Every structure is written in C-alpha cells, then in structure tokens.
Amino acid sequence: MTQSATRRVAELGLVLPSAGGGADYYGTLYGKMKPHYLSDKLLFLSGQTAGVDAAGKALFPGRLGRDLTVEQGYEAARLTALNCLGCIKDAVGDLDRVKGLVRSLNFIACDPSFTQPHLVASGLSDLFEQVFGPEIGVGGRASIGVMSLADDYCFETWVTVELH
C-alpha cells in the first residue's frame, strides 16, 4: 500500500503555499492564464517557479553557471516543486488523489557553457519522489537550458499529473 502524500508532507516538515494554484496565483502577473487545467484524470499545471520574496522579487534570480551554483538552482527547483504541490492541492483538494507524475518539462536559465541543467531539475524530481514515493512521484522529465525566464527566475517547470 502506498503511503499518504499528505502524511509525507507533514513528516517532511513541508508547508504548502496556500494559493499555489488559487486566485492569488502569481503567474497571472505575466499574462492571461489559468494556474491549472483539469481534463478528466489529467491535471496540467501552468508554469511554476520558486516564487517571490516578501518584497515581490523573484527568488533565486540569475543564470546557472554565471550567477548561481548548481546547489542554488537545486534549491530553486525544490521550492518550485513545493509550489506545484500547493497548486495540485488547490486544484483537486487532496494530494492523495495523485496517481502518477506524467511528466515535467523544466527550463533552466543558464550561461551558454552550463551543461548540468539535469542536476538543477533534480531538486524538483527529488522532492516529488520524497512526497509521493518512486512509483507515483517519478515520471518523464526533460531539462532544457534557456537564455532567460520572466523576472530573471533561474528555474521554471510545466507539470502534468494523473489523478485517481
């Protein structure tokens, strides 16, 4: 039997953002979009990042390999995963409804010579595995280095999950 994702969140001491995908979704600052789209048993999340600080500035701004270390990028990806969990909970009410991670498409803002975007994206994948376990929390993944992201974020993801 699979362990409850909700219980794992508590055991890990994680605090989910209260509006990861609700009316206060910060993504709408960047144009017209919904925080998520639910189609039968598939939940598509709009772009998620590490979020903003109390002053409204992007967390972990800059480019990997120039301004940020792999460790800092990993932490940005981990915070992004936390925002994704908040969005999933806002969308469907309960993390235990997640049947599997279908895929994550990860964008890493980096210097052209940076060749480790996969290590950064592991911050997201590792947290999903910790919360959901390997059968549910590990899915398909692509990690793509890009020149820039909105507001100088270093990491953004686009996630699709399957629901019970």
Protein Blocks (a to p, Z undefined) as FASTA:
>chain_A
ZZdfklmmmmnopacdfklmmmklmklmnoccdfbdcehjaccdddddebjcfkopaehi
ajehklpcfklmmmmmmmmmmmmmmmmmmmnopaklpnbdfbdcddddddfklcclmmmm
mmmmmmmmmmnojmlmpccddddddfbdehhiabdcddddddZZ
